[in-house]
Amino acid sequence: MHITLEGHAPPVPVEAGDTILGSLLRAGVPFPFSCQAGNCGTCKCELVSGDVLELEYSEHALSAEERARGVILACRTQVWDDTTIRRIDAEELVMHPSRVLRCRVVRLEDLAPGIKGLRLAIEAGGPFHFSAGQYAEVEFSPGSSRHYSMANTPDEAELEFHVRLTPGGRTSTHVATRLRVGDHVKVSGPLGVSYLRDVHDGPVLLVAAASGLAPMESILRTLLARGYPAPVMLHFFGELYHEALLRELADRHANFRYAVNAPLTEVDADVMAYLAGTPDVIEAATTFLAERGVPQRRIHADAFYDQV
């Protein structure tokens, strides 16, 4: 059996019962994905033909209306016959070389209650190229790994992550209580499709909650360093940290403003939106933008779900 991705040749071999996404990734085919659990909707595609079985998924990830139009989630669709799919978004994906890095902890700091700042120096496996807004898998010890967004810009040599303590979370507890400066960690990536779109030159909206500020900082500082001329607005929900940085950026760049725990207001329909944080914040922001005419292709989000 084979999966045919329109616009890509040759067809990809697949075993009965494998998911579309798993088969494509094993074959090295560039395809957008994030949670791999049917929660985020990043891997949506159109089923053109084939016998498939759809596994359970979140209604937030795939609406009934989309399903009626033949849209499926590649990560939650098993293949049982030759299958053809089509990408929904015709946008060219930015693909960076996948790297496995050996890094050393060079700084740990408390950013806010329950959020730890982590800075890593790359010792082996580089260079590490990524787009602002992407994330990586960070492994602190065998069996103790999670996805965290880079808070640094792609031009910076060291990696910065913001780790939110999850009650009962094995990985975040390790970071909060046992990780020390000098320890080594493994970083694999980059991952994610909620990255800065270079083709857009209009207004930009950033929405973040808790440690979701990390990828927004990367996008924001990358944009402003380029002399981006259009308005950039950051809405943060939760207990704000790094306010000194945001205040400095707002003082130096007249086109940048930020608000804390303030409701979203009217937006320009030409806005490019980047969202990061808990699923409830992303869902609310996505609904708000859609109701005001912002097309889905200009709303980018990588939702993070609590893991152990």
Residue pairs with C-beta under 8 A, 6 or more apart in sequence:
1 13
1 14
1 15
1 16
1 79
1 80
1 81
1 82
1 83
2 11
2 12
2 13
2 14
2 82
2 83
3 11
3 12
3 14
3 20
3 23
3 24
3 50
3 79
3 82
3 83
3 84
3 85
4 11
4 12
4 82
4 83
4 84
4 85
5 12
5 24
5 29
5 31
5 84
5 85
5 86
5 87
6 48
6 84
6 85
6 86
6 87
7 86
7 87
8 29
12 23
12 24
12 27
12 29
13 23
13 27
14 20
14 23
14 79
14 83
15 23
16 79
16 80
17 78
17 79
17 80
18 78
18 79
19 74
19 75
19 76
19 77
19 78
19 79
20 45
20 52
20 72
20 74
20 75
20 77
20 79
20 83
20 85
21 31
21 33
21 36
21 43
21 74
21 75
21 77
22 75
23 79
24 31
24 74
25 31
25 33
30 93
30 95
31 43
31 74
31 93
32 42
32 43
32 89
32 93
32 193
33 42
33 43
33 74
33 75
33 191
33 193
34 40
34 42
34 43
34 191
34 192
34 193
34 194
34 302
34 303
35 42
35 75
35 303
35 305
36 43
36 75
37 75
37 76
37 305
38 55
38 56
38 57
38 58
38 61
38 62
38 73
38 75
38 76
39 57
39 58
39 60
39 61
39 279
39 303
39 305
40 61
40 301
40 302
40 303
41 58
41 60
41 61
41 62
41 73
42 193
42 302
43 73
43 74
43 75
44 61
44 62
44 66
44 71
44 72
44 73
44 74
44 88
45 71
45 72
45 74
45 85
45 86
45 87
45 88
46 69
46 70
46 71
46 72
46 85
46 86
46 87
46 88
47 70
47 71
47 72
47 77
47 83
47 84
47 85
48 70
48 84
48 85
48 86
49 82
49 83
49 84
50 79
50 81
50 82
50 83
50 84
50 85
51 79
51 80
51 81
51 83
52 72
52 77
52 78
52 79
52 80
52 81
52 83
53 77
53 78
53 80
54 72
54 73
54 76
54 77
54 78
55 76
55 77
55 78
56 76
57 73
57 76
60 279
60 283
61 73
62 71
62 72
62 73
71 88
72 85
74 85
89 297
91 197
91 297
93 193
94 131
94 195
96 129
96 130
96 131
96 134
96 190
97 129
98 188
98 189
98 190
99 125
99 126
99 127
99 128
99 187
99 188
99 189
99 190
100 125
100 186
100 187
100 188
101 122
101 123
101 124
101 125
101 126
101 128
101 186
101 187
101 188
102 122
102 123
102 124
102 125
102 184
102 186
103 120
103 121
103 122
103 123
103 159
103 184
103 185
103 186
103 187
104 120
104 121
104 123
104 182
104 183
104 184
104 185
105 118
105 119
105 120
105 179
105 180
105 181
105 182
105 183
105 184
105 185
106 119
106 120
106 121
106 158
106 181
107 117
107 118
107 119
107 181
108 116
108 117
108 118
108 119
108 179
108 180
108 181
109 116
109 117
110 116
110 117
111 117
111 162
111 241
111 242
112 239
112 240
112 241
113 239
114 164
114 165
115 162
115 163
115 164
115 165
115 210
115 211
115 241
116 162
116 163
116 165
116 172
116 175
116 176
117 160
117 161
117 162
117 163
118 160
118 161
118 162
118 163
118 175
118 179
119 158
119 159
119 160
120 158
120 159
120 160
120 161
120 185
120 187
121 157
121 158
122 128
122 157
122 158
122 159
122 187
123 184
128 159
128 187
128 189
128 190
129 154
129 190
130 136
130 150
130 154
130 189
130 190
130 195
131 154
131 190
131 195
131 196
132 150
132 153
132 154
132 195
132 196
132 215
132 218
132 219
132 221
132 222
132 223
133 149
133 192
133 194
133 195
133 196
133 215
133 216
133 218
133 219
133 274
133 276
133 300
133 302
134 149
134 150
134 189
134 190
134 191
134 192
134 194
134 195
134 215
135 147
135 148
135 149
135 150
135 189
135 190
135 191
135 192
135 215
135 302
136 147
136 148
136 150
136 159
136 187
136 188
136 189
136 190
136 191
137 145
137 146
137 147
137 187
137 188
137 189
137 191
138 145
138 146
138 147
138 148
138 161
138 185
138 186
138 187
139 145
139 185
139 186
139 187
139 188
140 171
140 174
140 175
140 179
140 183
140 185
141 174
143 170
144 170
144 171
144 174
145 171
145 186
146 171
146 172
146 307
147 191
147 304
148 161
148 162
148 163
148 211
148 214
149 161
149 162
149 192
149 211
149 212
149 214
149 215
149 218
149 276
149 302
150 159
150 160
150 161
150 190
150 214
150 215
150 218
151 160
151 161
151 162
151 213
151 214
151 215
151 217
151 218
152 158
152 159
152 160
152 218
153 218
153 221
153 222
153 225
154 218
154 222
155 222
155 225
159 187
160 214
161 214
162 211
162 213
162 214
163 172
163 175
163 176
163 211
164 172
164 210
164 211
165 172
165 173
165 175
165 176
166 172
166 306
166 307
166 308
168 308
169 306
169 307
169 308
170 308
171 307
171 308
192 302
193 300
193 302
194 215
194 274
194 275
194 276
194 300
194 301
194 302
195 219
195 300
196 219
196 222
196 223
196 274
197 272
197 300
200 272
200 298
201 229
201 230
202 230
202 268
202 270
202 271
202 272
203 230
203 231
203 232
203 233
203 267
203 268
203 270
203 271
203 272
204 219
204 223
204 228
204 230
204 231
204 232
204 233
204 271
204 272
204 273
204 274
205 233
205 235
205 267
205 271
205 272
205 273
205 274
205 289
206 216
206 219
206 220
206 232
206 233
206 234
206 235
206 273
206 274
207 216
207 234
207 235
207 237
207 264
207 273
207 274
207 275
207 276
207 277
207 281
207 282
207 285
208 215
208 216
208 234
208 235
208 236
208 237
208 275
208 276
208 277
209 236
209 237
209 238
209 276
209 277
209 278
209 281
210 237
210 238
210 277
210 278
211 277
212 275
212 276
212 277
212 278
212 281
212 304
213 236
213 240
213 241
213 242
213 276
214 276
215 274
215 276
215 302
216 234
216 236
216 274
216 276
217 242
217 245
219 274
220 232
220 234
220 249
220 256
221 249
223 232
224 232
224 249
224 252
224 253
224 256
228 255
229 255
230 255
231 255
231 256
231 257
232 253
232 255
232 256
232 257
233 256
233 257
233 258
233 259
234 246
234 256
234 257
234 258
234 259
235 258
235 259
235 262
235 264
235 285
236 258
236 259
236 260
236 261
237 260
237 261
237 277
237 281
238 261
238 277
240 246
240 260
246 258
249 256
250 256
250 257
250 258
264 285
264 288
266 292
267 273
267 289
267 292
267 294
269 292
269 293
269 294
270 298
271 289
271 294
271 298
272 298
272 300
273 285
273 289
273 294
273 298
273 299
273 300
274 300
274 301
275 281
275 282
275 285
275 286
275 299
275 300
275 301
276 282
276 301
276 302
276 304
277 303
277 304
278 303
278 304
279 303
279 305
282 301
282 303
285 301
286 299
286 301
289 299
290 296
290 299
